[in-house]
Amino acid sequence: MTTRGDRTVYLDNQATTRVDPRVLEEMLPALGGVYGNPASRSHRLGWEADALVETARERVADLIGAQPGEILFTSGATESDNLAIKGALPFLRERGCHVITVATEHRAVLDPCRQLQDEGLLELTTLGVDEQGMVSVDELRAALRDDTVLVSVMQANNEIGVVQPIAELVAATHEKGALFHCDAAQSVGRMAVDVARLGADMVSVSAHKLYGPKGVGALYLRRSGRRVRLQAQVLGGGHERGLRSGTLNVPGIVGLGMACRLAGEEWQDEAQRVLGLRQRLASRLFAGLDQVQLNGHPEHRLPGNLNLSFACVEGESLMMGLPDVAVSSGSACSSASMEPSYVLRALGRSSEQAHSSIRFGVGRFNDESDIDFAADRVIAEVERLRKLSPLYRREEREVASG
């Protein structure tokens, strides 16, 4: 059997990415010599820290086609999602309180929407998806009402990698005069994201999904045309134009800025390389095993995402048998739950199919040797587990008997 000693092949890049060494190098001055508070405007160390923050703001804006003044720093996409939803509604209530989202959204969108619905502060419509995870523009149009004030749809799904037609969804939303929020945590840095072309009013970004540090992100707020207004959810100091108080995480922000700069320079070549590795992995697994099902759209998906169901195999058991291959059974934010993935259930997958799924996330630091090693290990472990499965043995006998 192929072994790698103590090394683990990391294929969980939708959960988080390794910090790029070039990002870490850029962060080091802010962790040492430039230690001032960027809100301290009375001395050089404060000015230097503020300059680093503003450079990072420009880099984030450049990557997504925004203006620096439209970028608000947060602790990550979860906070950005919550701020977008909870912050926008108070200024929209004169018009209505109807909000639309999608069944496959991240919990950072679904949970605040459901909480506000339980508190009687909004009326929620949750759109379904087709068997490949795609949202229908026509179904959105049919769900939009005169009192719809906000639509929230993620660009790329964190479990199945499906990329939604955001520009079309935005256009339909704006026809009704509602705002559009997009969680782009998985897509920024991995594919083209241009807020002007998308037309979204608010876009959430996370550093640790694009080879930056954890605990920092951003929210894009459109300022041209119909300007987005938000009610602050974190109070105490008036930082970030009064919309998000708290001393800024300067090293993290610098890291996010550098990660965005690198993504802007390299994402196209990287996407092609990662796509090739994903296709190599898929080819190996489909050739080596039967009864394997792809979850999500075969084409409209992130370059590095591969979500597969292996019939007659528990996903948790498969992962336990792969200590040297880091994969997951779904969203890292929901991994403590033993419930089947709500994303896969929304695609119409059975509980058994959902429980047998594994998410592979190929990324920047993977190579062909990683892919071949992981494929060998997965094939061997699936075959081992199936030999222990009475259900699989019965299906084999049925196939053999015709």
Phi, psi and omega in degrees: 000139178293134178230161178232022181064231181269000184281141174249130174281119185267113178230050180227045187283357169277334177286311175192162178244155174293141176293124178297134180305328179290329175292314180301317180300320179293329182283335189305317178301324180285347176266354182228271188292323181262083187251007182290164175274124182296345176275354178275103186263010187253002180207168188297319182296325175292319180296319181296317178296319179297323179296321177296318179298315183290327174297317178296322179298320178295321182292319176297314180299317180300320183296324185253010176073032181252178171263146181306324181291352179263003183254124179243125182277139180225188178273357180150180185294329179298313177295320179300317179298313180297318180295319180299314184284306183289328183283329183280327189300320180303329181272357182249354189293337178297330181271325182166185180220023181271126182237142178239134172220194188232147184298337183261011179295161173294152180298339178293343173259312184297316185295312177296325178297316180292323178297314179295326176294316179297329179276000179076020184263349174207161172249125191250134168244126180249113181284146172275180177230166177278183186293348176257004175089011183269142175273138178271126176297322179295321179292324175297313179304318181293331182277337181294139181231171179296334181260011175288127183244340184207137172236134180232116179223130179284149181284315180227130184284139184286339180263312187251000173071006184293133180258122184272156179281073190300316183302320179291321179294321178297315181301316179296320180295316182291334176300330178266001177080013180269162176273156180234125174249139181231121171279108182249026183302322183275339187264325181298125182093346181248345180203174180290126175228107180238110186295333178292318179288321179292319180083002182296149181274329179219137182222129180264140183228146177228133184291321190283000173267350180232040172072029172249185183281160175282157174085018178211144179199195182208159173232122173277131177237114182296133180248345179274152180068232178282103186289137180278131176247138180233146170266125182301142177255341176242117185249153175126072176130337175073023178292165179049057178059027178080004185263345181203089183288158181125138179304131185293142176279083188299311179301318179296317179296319176300318179297318177299316180298316180291321177299322178291321178298314180296319179298318179299327182276332194236352192299324183295311178295319181295319180299319179294318180294315181295321177300318178299321178292319178299316180295324177297316179296314180299316181299317180297316184288319179290328178285328186270346185223150171261171177052051174246132184238132175281134176253123182105171183291136182292337184243315183277074182209163178299147182303323187261001185267132175220112180245119185233146171252132180250108184303141175067022178226128174284128180302320180295319179294322179297316180294322178297332178275002181237060182295342181258009175228115182272107176227182179216169179260006180159210182295132176298333182285349181238012189291342179285343181275139177268002177290147176297151183306124178293335177294311180292325177296326179294335176280357182093008178288145176288166176301320180296317179295319180295320180290343181263011186267149176227137176256124175254128178240101181279142184218192187304322189261013175268153176223182184296327180294324175298314183297314182294320178297313181297317180299315179300316183292317181295314180301314181297319183286322176298316179298320179297313182293325180291329176296335179269356186264115176300324180297315181293320179297322179294319179296322178298317180296321180295320177295318181296326182278355177088000000 
